[in-house]
Amino acid sequence: MHDDRSIVEHRLRRVLNDRIAPAVRSRSVPLTVERWEAPGEPVPPAEGLAAVYEPTKTGEGWGPAWGTTWFRVTGRVPAEWAGRTVEAVLDLGFDANMPGFQCEGLVYRADGEAVKGLNPRNDWVRVAEAATGDEAVELYVEAASNPVLADHRPTYEGDRLTASHAPLYRLRRMDLVVFEAEVWELVQDLEVLGSLMGELDVADARRHGILRAVERALDAVDLKDIPGTAARAREQLADVLASPAHASAHRVSAVGHAHIDSAWLWPLRETVRKVARTSSNMVNLMDEHPEFVFAMSQAQQLAWIKEHRPEVFARVTAKIETGQFVPVGGMWVESDTNMVGGEAMARQFLYGKKFFLDEFGIETKEVWLPDSFGYTAAMPQLVKLSGSSWFLTQKISWSQVNRFPHHTFWWEGIDGTRVFTHFPPVDTYNSDLGGKEMAHAARNYREKGRGSRSLAPFGWGDGGGGATREMLARAARLRDLEGSPRVEIERPAAFFEKAHAEYPDAPVWAGELYLELHRGTYTSQAKTKQGNRHSESLLREAELWAATAAVQVPGDAYSYPYEDLERIWKTVLLHQFHDILPGSSIAWVHREARDTYARVREELTAIVGAAQTALAGPGDQEIVFNAAPHARGGVPAGGARPAPGQGGTPVSVHPVTVEPLTADGRATGGHRLANGRLRIDVDARGLVVSAYDIEAGREAVAPGAAANLLQIHPDFPNMWDAWDVDEFYRHSVTDLVSVDDLMVDAAGPHEVRVKVARSFGHGSTVEQTLTLRAGAKVLEIDTEVDWRETETFLKAAFPLDVKADRSASETQFGHVFRATHTNTSWEAAKFEICAHRWIQVGEPGWGAALVNDSTYGHDVTRDIRPDGGQTTTVRLSLLRAPRYPDPETDQGHHHLRYALAPGAAVGDAVREGHWINLPERAVRGGGPVEPLVGVDNDAVVVEAVKLAEDRSGDVVVRLYESYGGRASATLTAGFPAAGAVETDLLERETAGSAVGEVRDGRVALTLRPFQIVTVRLARAAG
């Protein structure tokens, strides 16, 4: 036979696209269109529906950036369309190739009922299944003119304060049409077979069988009467569509989904509307397709619908009851997991799962995080403690260098907890269920021979409207089709149960799921990150002191602020979304975040102040409160004492001559600071050339090097500006060593400060204050930067005289070790890493740490000493200046705090990290405040102290083992305790073995390495 395969395939593409698909809408009449421009921000639907509309027409421009235009479309179904299926086509000016990144609309009826969303792949509204021929049509469209910001170019359209006012879109079509159902079915047949055919091997007989059937179908279509001949054409395809899949065919569990970023290239307020549009679409689709199942994560998004679109929420709730609309995820938002603090991560689960339980009575089992930028090694334990069983992600498929070796596996966390995990081989969380994607899922699946099934989330995300009727048609045809994986629409839990039963001995991946991409998100938008860290610290203080006051202050003089704390927690959790905290959203989002964090700080400071005032009582003594989990300055953890005297050897400062540092070998002057524990030499450039641990007799700074060296690099990654740092940035570096001013301030015997001022680049300045205090074993560094650079990376380098093959970085409820060498591609890919409050490197018996109050990005490299020994350089990533999606990222003033801790082991780093984040507070009052709870082992860190969510008055204490070893401790209650139980993150009693009975107000604890334990202490009556 002659090979005419390419001719038939080309014929299919042209006839399908140019003739058959357009014939789905066979007749049309225009609708009358009127418009109303909403002033400023979006208005409630009732206001839009009641507005005074003015005439407009297709072809006219509408919508300045971030504006809202309401359209009223009216008309009447022609009498000659009686008995036909009629739809309204409402094309706002869509680009079909960009669902989710442009204008969108929500359609209402005149009575205010939300019907469905309008999107580029979903521009229709059903008017009549079988028209009578005289139906009146009146629909309203709330249209959002969101600018297209997805081209990765700097733009000021990302904030309504700087965006243009010119119309962005033109109405393309507002018509009533006849919907030809049989033609539509033919289109689905041909699309499924065409895409399947293209994925089969050219030598496969099945491919040629489909080819000939398609050819016969095309021959059967009369292009001048497609509606009249569509059924005849479909008959030619019936046999190939009925041929069943192979017994060994891969099985795909298809789950309807619409990944909606809670903010990204749009502000939070627009996400509220995106969620309402998508949810309306999905319940509308469920009405027509009872087999359809849609999974939605992020409790926050459902809470938004409840608050802002109660009529949509009522429809969603009804579909949840039928099992079609499935809440998943169990978190308040799909948060970042690299930078979110430990307690905040626990609250993501507490408030997320609590919402699903309270609203729907549903205990979610799947943790659903397809798009976050890497996953903390603390996650498996948190998943289990939340009452969840499974974990799903997709983003690891984006890694640049190393292909992840599993799709179904057990993920093991830092404490040894394992969670059954799936990584969909379809490599997208926005599948269209086309033949190409299904074939890719089957080919890509790495568990062949042991497992046979995977999950595919399908639907247009980010406001693109979710799943479509076309996707459901593909799923129906691919349910049992030769040459294709078997596709079945089902709930995520059904997939996980089957996959777990099939593959219980899946391989184990231990440690973090590091994304080899988007490493710049540890640094971009420094003020957002600082706002998050400071808010987390303030929430710890607020809950600790509020709980202490609620228990210890007599009578009803103080009430625990349950509502305020929950509201503030949810605000902070929202801003931990994986495009807000990572700094990868538009300017509008981060401008609002800065304002929000300022309000949060004000509110929490007031809560802290009120509780401390109530605790301190009347009096004029200076009472010092210590919210840190370790005692300091004579003040116990979680307690308060009258201001203690300054202890330790007084700090001295005097001029010294340091090592020859100039090009001609001349010695330079400097200053030596000493306090009996540390001896710090600062040279004339304001750099630390010696940090000597007097107690250990060890020098921390590498020979011939200088610490606290500020360095700048060009920073222009290959694509994702705010997201990425590409390794080649290191090829060019400029050391900031020029000094504008250097001043020594000996502020009495208790502290000495060295102040250094520099200027550089395009008008940027930096002023640093190096402080050594009496009794301290850290050199504090306060850095004030006026940042005027663009596409530039600012680092602070600390070359340390330590041979370290690995670094320890704080993560949630513990720390992770990462290699400092680059032996393999896996280690080399981790050239930028995330740490929380501290990062430590060490040899047996001695090490050094850097602690910080708001920095996350770090890098660690190794060098060789002149004598052949190894040194280790740790650098903090302080600021970046990407121009997309916010062209003014990080511009302006910043205050950053960090400290060098020579001689620090992991335990010292834990303590110093808490101290720099939880400064002491002084209040005037009458006397000491005893800790509400105490622990007698520094390895066991109290992470949170609060009152129980159920308002029973029970005291909840969350703690963890922080050194990475087994630990025993005694938890002492500073109040009469009637009992103690171990609970999960939702404060429900569990069968844990870490907590003993209460004896004389004391509870024995036994913890494994990095174990998280939540103890609920019942208060004795009276």
N, C-alpha and C positions, 0 to 999 in steps of 0.2 A: 504494500500500500504506500502511496506517496505520502510524505510527511507534510501535512498542512496544519499541524498543531498551532503554530504561531499565528496563522491566518485566522483560525477559528477563535482563538483567545483574543486577538485584536478585535475581531468582529463583535464578540461578546461585550468587551469594554465599551465600544462605541455605541452599539445599539442600546445597551442597558443605560448608559449615562445620558445619551442624547435623545432617546426616544421613549423607552419604556418607563424609566423613573419619572420623567416629567408628566407622563400620562396618568399617574396616580391621581392627579387633580385635573379632572377632565373639563370642567366648566367653571366659570367664575363670574361674579358680579362684584363691583366695588362697594365697600361700606362707606358710610358718611363718617368723617373723622373730625373731632373737635379736641382742643387741648387746653390745659391749664398748667402754668408754671408754679410749682410750689416755691414759696420764698424761703431761701436759706436751707435749713436742714429738713429732712423728711417729716411729713405731718402724719398724724393718725389717719387710718383709712376713712373714717367717717368724715373727716374734714375734706379729704380729697374727693370723695364721692359727692359731697354737697357743694363743691366749688362752682363758680361761674365759668363755663367753658366758652372758648372762641373757636371759630372755624379754622381748620387747617387741611392739608391734603398731602398725599404721598409725594415724595420728592423734596419736601421742605425740610430744612435743617432744624434740629432740636438738640437740646441738652448741652449746656456748658459743663465743663468738668465738674463732677460730683454733684450735679444738679438732679432734681426730680421733676419729671414732666408727667402729668396725668393725661391720658387720652380716653375719650369716650367714643366708642364706635357703635353705630346703629345701622340697622337695615332690616330687610325682610326677605325671607326665602322665596324665590320665584315659584309660582304655581306649578310650572312645568317640571319642577324638581321633586314633585310628590313621590314618596316611596324611596327616594335616594338618601344615602348617607351624606350629611352636610357638615362641613367644618369651616371655622373661621381661620384664615391664615393671617397672622399678625406679625409681620416682619419689621422690626424696629430699625433695620439697617445692619443686620448681623453679618459678621464674617464667619462662615460655617466652620472654618478651620481653627477657631480660637474659642471654643466653649469655655466659659468661666473667666474670661479676661477682657470683657467688654461690657456693652450695655446689656441689661437684663430687665425683665418685667414680671409683675405678678398680676394676673387677671382676676377681677372681681365681677360678681353679678351686681345688679342694682341694689339688692338687699344687703350688700356688704359681705356676702359669702366669698371667701377666697377659693378660686377654682383651680388654677395651676400656674406654674411659672412659664415664662417665655424665655427661650434660650436659642442659640444658633442651631442646635440640632433638634429643637422641640418648639416649633413656632406655630402650633395649631391648637385650637380649642374645639372640641366636639360640640356641635349645635343640635343635631338631630340624628338618631340612628336610622329612622325611616321618616322623612319629612312629610308633613301634611301638605306642604306647599304654600303655607301662609304664616309661618312662624315669624314673630317679631324678634329681632336680635338687639340686645343692648348690653354691651360689655364695657368694663372700665379697666384700664391698664395703668398701674403705677410703674413707670419706666425710670430706671436709674441710668444716668449717663456717666458711667464709670469710665475714665480714660484708659486706653490700652497702654499698659506700662511694662509689657513682658518682653521688650526687645533688648534689654540689658544695656541701655544707653542712659547716661545721666539726664535727668529731667526734673523740672520743678513742678510738673503736673501732679506729683505725689503728695501735695498738701493743698487743701482748698484755699489757704492763705496766699499761695503763690501760683496757683493754677490759672490758666487762661479762661476767658469768658466766651470764646467763640464756640458756636455749635459744633459738636463732635460727630453727630450722626444725621442721617437722612432717612425718613420713613421710606421703606422700599415697597411694602405691599400691605394693604388692609382690605382683604377680599373675603367673600363667601365663596366656597368651592364645593364641588361634588367630589367626594372621596370614593375612588374606585377600589373597593376592597380586593377584588380578584386580581387587579393589576398590582396592587401592593403586595399580595401574597406571591405573585410571580417574581417581583423584584427581590423578595427575601429568598426565594428558591435559588434564583440565579446568583445572588451575592454569596450565599453560603457555598454553593457548589463551585462557583468561580474561585473563591478564596481557598477552598479545600483543594481544588485541582492544582492551584499554584504551589501548594506545599508538598504535593506528592512527587516522588521521583519520576523523571521522564520515562524511565523504563518500567514503571509500575502499570500493570494492566488496568488497575482501578482508575488511574488518571485518564486513560484513553477511553474507558467506558463512560466516564462523566463527560469527556469532551464530545463524544458522539451524541449523547443525550442532549447536551446543550445545543449542539448544532441542529438537531431535530426540532428542539423547542424554538429556536430562532427562525427556522424555516416555517414553523407553524404560526408565527405571529404575523399578522397583517399590520404593517406599520401605519396604514391609513385607518385602521380600526383596532387599535390595541385593546380597548376594553372588551370588544366583542370577540376577540380571539385569545385573550389571556388564559381562559380555562383550557382551551385546546393545547396551548403551549405547555401548560402545567402538566397535562397528561403525559407528555413526552419525558417529563422529569420524575414521574412517580416512582418508577422502578429503582433508579439510582438513589433516590432519597429513602427508599424503604430497605435498602441493603444494610444489614446490621453490622455493628462494629465487631472487631475481633475480640475474642474472649479475653485476651491479654491487654486490651487497649487501656491506656492510662485513664484514670477517672478524675474528673475535675468537678469539685463542689463550687458551683457558681453562687456568689452572694452579692445581691444588689448593694451598692455602696455609692456614696458621693463624698469623697474626702474634701472637707471644706476647711481651709485654713481659717482659724478664728481671727486672724488678721494677717495681712501680707502686703499685697499690692492694692489694698483697700483698708479703710479704717474699721475699727470694731463695730461702729454703728452700721456699716454696710453689711457686715457679716450677719447681723441680726436679720436683715432682709434676705440675704442669700439663703440662710437656713429656712426661712419661711417659704421662699419660692420652691426650694428643692423638696421640702417636706410636703408641700401641696401637690407637687408633681407626683411624688411617690404614692401618696394615699389615693390620688386620682387613678394612677396606674393599677393599684391594688384592687380598686373597684371593678376594673375590667379583667384583671388577671389574678384570680384567687391563688394561683400557684406561686405568685411572685413573693419573694422574701427580700427585705431590705434591712441592712444593718447600719445603725447610726451610733457613733461613739460621741464622747464629750458631753457630759451632763450639763455643762454650761450652755451648750447650744439648745438643748431641750428646755432649759430654764428660760432662755431668751424667748423661745416660742410661747411658753406659758405666760410670760409677762407681757410681751408685745403683740402676740397674735393668738389670743385665747381660742378663737374659733378654729384655727389651724391645729392648736394643741389638742382640742377636743377630738378632732378627726384622727390625729396621731394616736391618742390614747386608745381610741376604739380599735385601731389596727394593731396596737400592741396587745390588746386583749385577745385578738384572734390569732396572734403569733406571726403575723406577716411583717410587722414593723418591729425590729429586734434591737433593743438597746445593747450595746457591747462596750467593752473598754474599761469600765469601772473607774475611770479617772475624771477629774473635773474638766480638764482639757487634755488634748494630746500634747503633753508638755515636752519640753527639752528634758533630757535625762542626764546630760553631762554636768550642768551647772546648778541645777535645782538642789537646794540643801536637803539633808536627810529628813528632817522633820517635815519640810514642805512636801517632799515626795510622799511621806506617809499621809499627809492631809489631802493630797491629790486623790488617793484611794478612799480615805475616810469620807470626804464630801461627795466624791463621785458616786461611790457605791451607795452611800446613804440616800442620795437623791433618787437613784433607781429603785431602792427599796421603799422609800416613803411614797413616791409617786405611783409606782407600778407594781410594787410587791415582788420585784425581780432581783434575784441575786446573780449578777453578771459573773461569768466564769472566765471569759476571754479578756486578756489585756491586749488592746488593739492599738498599736503604735506604728503604722506603716511608714511614716514620713519623718520621724525625728532623726537627728543627725548623729547617730551612734547611741549606744545603750550601756549604761553603767553596770558594772559587775555586781552592784548591790541589788539589782532589780529582781533576780529570782527569789530572794528571801522576802522582798516586799510583796511580790506577787502572791506568794504562799500565805503571808501574814494577812493579806487583804481578803483571804477566802477565795482567791481565784486559782485556776488550775492550769491555764494555758497562756501562751504568749505568741503574738503574731507581729512580724515586722516585714518590711519590703525594702527599706532604704539601703541596706547593706549591698544590694545589687549595684549600687552606684559607685562602689569603691573603685579607685583608679588603677590599682596595681594588682592586688591579689584577689582571686576569685574565692568566695567563701565556699568551703567544701561540702556543706550540707544544705538540704532544704527542710528536712524534718529531723529534729535532734533534741537531746536533753541539754538545756543550758544550765551550767553550774555557776553559782555565784561565789563571792569571796568567803562566805561562811560554810559552803558545802551544799547549800540548798539547790535542788534541781527542779526545773520547770520544763514541761513538754512544750516545745517551740516549733513553729512553722514559719518558713520563709518562702512565700509563693514563687514557684519557678516561672510563672507568667511574666515576672519582672515588671509589673505595673500594678498600681492600686486603682487604675482607671481603665480597666479592660473594656473593650467593645464586644468581646466574645466572638470576634472574627476568626476565620480559619487560620490566619497567620499567627495570631496570639495563642490559640489553642495548640497548634502544632509546636510552637516554641515552648510552651509549658511542658509538653510531653517529651520533647527532645532534651530540654534543659534539666529536667528533674534528675537529681543526683542520687536518688535512693533506689534506682531501678534494681530489680531482683530481690529487694527486701520490702520496699513499700510500693504502692501503686496508685496513690491518690494525692492530689494537691488542691489548694483553694485558690479561686480567682475572684477577687473583688471586681465587680463590673459596674460601670456608670460614669458619667461625666462629673467631675468634681469641681470644687471652688466656685460654685454657682452656675456650673454648666448644666444643671438640671437633673443629675442623677441618671438612673437607668432609663432606657427608652423602649417603646414597643418593638422597635427593630431588634434590640438586643434580646428581648424575650422570644422573638421569632427565631433568632439564631439558636438560642438555647433549646428551643423545642425541636428544631431540626437536627441538632447535634447530640440529642439525648442518646441516640443509638444509631450512629451513622458510620458505615465502613470507611476506613481511612482516617477517622478522626478520633480523638479521645472522647470518652463518654462524658457528657456534660449534664449535671443535675443541679437544679436550683434547690438549695437547702440552707438551713440555719448554720451559722458557724459552729455551734456546739455539736451539731450532727457530724460535721467534718472531723472535729477534733476527737470525738468519741471513736469514730471509725478508724482514724489514722493511728490513734493510741493503741487500740485493740490490735490492729494489724502489725504495728511496729513498736512493741513495748520496749525492746532492747535497742532502740535507736542510739547512734553514737553520741558522745558527750563533748560539748565545747565548754571549756572552763575559762572564766574571766570575761572581761568586757567585750562587747561587740563594737569594735572601733571602726568608725567610718573613715575610709581613706579618701576623704573629700571634706569640704566645708569646715576646714580647721580654723579658718579666720573667725568663725562664729564664737570662738572662745574670747574674742577681744572686741569685735565691732560694737559700736554704740556703748561706750564705757559707762555713760550715765544710767542707761537702762540696767546694766549689770550691777552697778553700784546701788541703784535704787532697790533692786531685788535683794542683794545681800544685806543691806541695812534694814530692809523691811523684815527679813527673816529673823535678824538679830533682835529687832525691837519687838516682834511678836513673841519671841522666847521670853524676853523681859516682861512684857505686858502680862502674859499668862502666868508666869512664875509669881510675880508680885501680887497680881490680882487674886490668884488662888491662895497665896499666903495670907493676904488681908482678909479674904472671905472666911478662912478657917480661924485665924488668930485674933482678929479685931472683935471685941465683945459685942454682943447684941446684934442689932441690924444696922450698925453704923456704916457698914460697907457691903455692897452687893456686887457679885461677880458679873461682869458685863458680857453675858453670853452672846446676845444679838450683835453687839458691836464687833466682838472678836471674830465671830463667824463671818460677818459681812466683810471685814478687812481681810481675813484669810482668803476668802473667795476672790477678792480683788487681786491679791498677790498671786494666787494660783492661776488666775486668768492670764496675767502678764508673764507667766512662765511658759506660755504657749511656744511652740517650737519655731515660730518666726518672729516673736517679740523679744524674749530674753536673748536669743542668739544674735539679735541686731540685724535681722535680714528683712525688715519691713520698710515701708515708705516713711518719709519724714513725718507725716501726719501721725502715724502710730507712735513714733518715738517722742514726738512733742507732747502728745497726750499722756504718754507713759511718765515722762518727767513730771508733769503736773500732778498726775495721780500719785506718784511716789511721794511728792511733797505733802499732799494731803494725808497720806497714810502715815508719814513721819509725824505730822502734827497731831493726828488723832492718837497714835500709839504713845507718843511722848506724854500726852495728857493722861492717858490711862495709867501709864507707869507712874507719873507724878502723883496722881490721886491715890493710888494704892500705897506708894511709899510714904506719903504724908500720913495716911491713916495708920500705917504700921509704926512710923517713928513716934507718933503721938506728940503732945505739946512739949515744948522745950526749946532751948537755944543751942544745944550741942550740934556739932557737925557730925552727922551720921553717914557713914560710907556704906553703900549697898554694893554687893558683889554678885552679879547674876551669872558669873562664869561657873562651870562645873568643878573648878578646883579652887582651893583656898588661896588667897594672896594678901600680903600685907597685914596678916593677922585677922583677916575677915574670912569666915568660912564660906564655902560654896553655898550660894542661895541664902546668905544671911547678911546682916548689917551690924556694924560696930561703930562706936565713936572713932573719929579720925585717928588712926594709929600714928605714932611717931615714925619719922623716916628712918629706916634701918639700913644696915650695910655700911661699908667703907665710903666716906665722902668721895665725890668725883673730883679728880684733879685734871688740869690741862696745862701744858707748857709747850713752848716751841721745841721742835726737834729737826735734825737734818736727816732726811730720808735717803733711800738708795739713789745713785745717779740715774736720772731719768731723761735728761735733755740729750739732744742729738750729739753734742760735743762732750758728753760725759760729765757735765757739771752737776754737782749736787744741788738739790732744790730744798727749800724750806718747807716746813709743815708743822702740824700740831699733833701732840699725843694726848689722848683722853684715856683715863684709867679710873677704875672703881674697885680694884682689888679682885675682880673676877675676870674682867676683860681689859685689854689694852688695845686701843684703836689708834692707828696712825693715819692721819689725813694729810695728803701732800698739797702743794701749792695749787694744784689743779682742782682741789676739792674732792679727789678720789681717795678711796680707802685702800692703802697699800699694805696695811697690816691689820689683822683682827686676831689678836693673840688670846687664846684661852689660858689664863694664868693657872687655873686649877689643874688642867690637864697637861700644861706645858706644850700646847700644840698651836701652830699657826694655821689659820683658816684660809688665808689668801694664797693663791698659787704663787710660786717664786717669780719675781719680775713682772707680775701682773697687777692690775688694779681692779678693785670691786666697786660696785655701784657705778659702773661705767655705762652711761647712756649711749645707745647706738641707734642709728636710723638706717633703714634699708628702703630702696625703691620697692613698691608693692603694687604691682599691676598683674593680677592673675590672668590666666588664659580666658576665663569666662565669668565665673560667679563672683563679682567684685566683693560684696559684703560678706559672702560666704567663705571664700577660698583664700588660702595662703599657699602658693605654689613653692616648692622647695628651692627653686632657682632664685628666690628673693635673697638668699644668703650670698649669692655671688658678688654682691656689692654692699659695702658697709661703710658708714662714716661714724667715727668715734667723736662724741661731743666732749672735747677736753678744754676748749677755750673758756676762760673765766671772765665774767664781767665784774664780779664782786665776790669777795670771800670775807666773812666776818665770824669771829669767835665770840660767843656769848656765854660767859660763866655765870649762870643764874643761881648763885649760892652754892653750897656744898652738895646739894642733892641732884643737880643735873647740869650738864654742859651741852651747849648746842653749837654746831658749826653750820653756818648758813652760806650757801653757794648759789650764785646767780649766773645763768648762761643765756645766750641768745643764739639762734641758729635758723637756717632755712629761709623761709619766706615770711619772716617777722615773728616766728615763734620764740617764746621765752620759757625758761624753767627755773624755778627757785626751789632748792632743796634744803631741808633742815635735818641735819644728822644729830640725834640726841642720844646721849648716854646718861642713864640715871643710876643713882646709888642703889646697890643691891641687885641690879638687873643683869641678865646675861644675854641681852639682845641690844643691838644697835638699831634704834628706830630711825626710819627715813620717811619724812613727810615731803611729798613732791607736789608742787603747784605748777601746772603747765598751762600756758596760754597757747593753744595748739592751732596753728594757721597753715599746716601742711595739707597737701592732698596726695593720695596714692603713695603714702609713706607709712612705714611701720616703725614704731618706737619701742625699743627693748631696754631693759636694765640688766646688765651682765654682772655675774658674781663668779669669777674663776676661783675655784676652791681646791685647796691642796688635799684632795681626797681621792683615793682610788675606789671608784664605785662602778660596779658592773650593772647596777640597777638603781633606779630612783624609786622612792616611795611617795605617792601623791594621795592626799586625802580625797576620798570620795564619800558618798553617803554612808554613814555608819561604819566607817573603817577606812582602809587605804588599799591602793593597788600598787604593785611593783611593775615597772616597765624597764626593759633593757636600755642601757645607755649606748650599747654598741649597735652596729648595723650589719651583723653577720648575714641576715637573711632579708629578703624583700619585705617580710612582715614587720621586722624591726625598723628597717629604713623608712617605711611608710609612716611611722609614728614620729615624724620630725617636729611636730607640734602637738603638745598634749595638754590635757585639762587637769587641774588640781583645784581643790577648794581652798581651805584656809592655810594650807601649808604644803610644802614639798621638801623632802629630806633626802640627803645622800650620805652614805657613811661607810666606814671600814669597821671591822670588829672592834668595839670599844670606844670608837669616837666618830662623830659625824657633824654635820652642819645642816641647818634648815633655813628656809626663807618662809616667812609668814606674811599674810596680807589681809586687808579688810575688804577688798572688792575686785581682785584680779584673778582670772581663771586660766588664761593661756600661758604656757611655759614651753621652753625647750631645754634639753639637757644634752650636752656633747662632751666628748673626751679629748684630752690633749696630752702631750708628753712633756714632762719637765726636762730642763737642760741636762739633768743627771740620769735621765732615762725613766724616771718614775712617771706615774700617770696622775693627771689632775682632771677635775670634773667641773665644767662650767654650767651653771644654772642661770637661765635668763627668764625674767618676767616679761610678758607681752603687755605693754602698758596702753598703747593707743594705736589705732589704725586710722586711715582716712580714705576709705573707698567712696566712690561717687555714685554708685548705683546699689540699691534703689533710692537712697537719700544722698543727694549731691553735697550736702553739708554735714556729712557724718562726722561726729566728734569735734567739730569746730568749736573753739571757745575755751572756756576755763575748766580745768579739772583739778581735783584734789585727791591724790592717791597716797595710801599709807601702806608701807611694808617694813619688814625688819629682818636683819640678819641675826641668826642665833648660832654662834660658834659652839661646838661641843654638844649640839642637840641630838639626842636619840629620838626615836619615834615618839616616845612618851612625852619628851620635852616639847616636840613640835605640836603635839595635840594640845598641850596646856597653853603654850604661847599663842597658838592659833586662836584659841577661844579668848584669851586675854585681849588680843588686839581687836577682836570683833565685838567684845562685850566690855567696854570701858566701865570703870567704877563710876557711880553716881553719888553725889553728896546732897543730903537733905538736912535741914534743921529740925531737930526733934529732941525727944526726951531720953532715949536709951536704945540699947541693942535690940535687934530683931533676930530671933532664933530661926534657923533654916526650917522650912516645912518638911523637907526630907534631906537625908544625908546618906552618903555611901563611903565606906571606909577603904576602898581600893581605887587608886588613881587610874587604873586600867579600865575601870568601869565608869563610863561617862554618862551622866544624866543629860539626856537630850531635850526633854520637855517635862514640865510639871504643870498640870492644869486640872480643872474640875471636869467631871465626866459630862459627855455630850447629852446624856439623858436627864441632866439637872437633878440627879439624886443627891448631889453634894459629895459623892465619892471623889477621892483624889486619884488622878491617873498620872503615873510616872513612866516615861519611856527612857530606857537606857540601853547601852550596848557595850560590848567589849571592844576596846579601841586599839590594843597593841598587836592583835593577831595571835593571841595565845589563850589558853584556858584560864579562867579566872573565877575565884570565889570571893564573895563580898557580902557585907551585911547592909541592908537598906534599913535606915532608922527613920521612923515617922515622928515628926515633931508635934504630934497630936494623938489623942487616944484612938488607936486603930482597932476596929472590931474584927477585921479579916483582910486577907490578901489573896487575890487570884491573878493568874496570868491570863491575858486577853489577846485577841487579834487587834488589828489596826482600827477596827470599828468598835473596840472596847467590849467585845463579847467574850465571855469566858471560854478558854480553850483547855485542852488536856495537856498543856505544856508541863515540863519537868524542871524548869529553871527556878521556880519560886517555891520556897518553903512556907511553913505556917508562921503566923504572927506570934511572937513570944516577947512579951514586955515591950511592945512597940517596935520590935526588930524582925526583919524578914531575911532569911538566908537565901542567897542567890548563887547559882552555879551556872556559868556561861561558857559556851564553846567559843572558839575564835570568831570574832566579829558578829556574834549573835545579838539580835535585837530582842529585847524583852519589854513588854508593856505590862506593868503591874497596876492593878486596880485596888486601891485601899479603901475599904469601907470605914466610915467614921463612926465611932461609938456614940450611942445615944447620950444626950445630955452634955 
